[in-house]
Amino acid sequence: MDRVVFEGDVVSIVAPGSTGSFGVLAGHTQLVSSLQSGTIKLRYQDNREEIITIGGGFLEVNKEGEVIILTDSAEKASH
């Protein structure tokens, strides 16, 4: 089943890359990376953070600066 777990504006993303965690900030150059199972940390302008647990997949930063993550499983962490 295809579904969107998160859509919105954040100032940074930290993702579990296949060779270690990495960050993506506004203005990041285009990128495609494989992801391992773990957590994605989203940081908002007001410094709030949101955690999403994923089961691996791929992350793309496109030429418009949008980040798209494709994964088999994703769940927002409970607060």
N, C-alpha and C positions, 0 to 999 in steps of 0.2 A: 504494500500500500504506500503510495506517495503522499507525503504530507510535509508541511512547513512547520518546523519547530520554533524558529525565531526569524523575524524580519524586522529590521529597524536600524537606527544609527547608533554606532558606538565609536569611541575614540581609539580603542585598541582591542586586539584579539591575541590571546596566547593559545597555541594549538600544539598537540602532541605529534610532532613530525616523526617520520620513520627513523631518523637519526638523532632525535632529541627535540625538545620543545623549542618553539620559535615564536616571535611576536610579529604582528602586522599592525602598523600605524597608518593614519591617514596619509595619503600621497605615496604609499608603497608602490614600487614598480611591479609590473606584471609578474605573476608567479604561478606555478603549478607544483604542488607537493603531495606526496602520499602521506597519510596519517595513520598512526597506530591507535589502538584502543586506549582511551583515557578521557581526560576532561578538557573542554574548551572554556577559557575564561574570557568573558566579555566585560569590558569596562566602559561605563557611560561617562558623559561629560561631567556629571556631578560626583564622580568617583565611586558610584555604586558598582557592584560587580554581580554578574550572573554566571552560574556554572552550568554547562551542558555536558553530560556524559555521552560519549560516542563509542561505537564499536569499530573504529577504523574507517578508512575511506580516502577521499581526496579533497584538497582545498585549492581553489583558484582565486587569484586576484586578477580581475580583468582590466582592460585599458581604461574603463570608467572609474576604477578604484573600488568597485564592488567586490566583496568576498562571497564566494559561493562554496558551500561545503556539501559534498555528497557522501552519505554514509548509509550503511544498512540499518543502524539503530541509533537513536538519539533521544535522550530524556533530560528535561530540565531538573536540576537538583531542587529538592524541597528546602524551604527556608524555615 
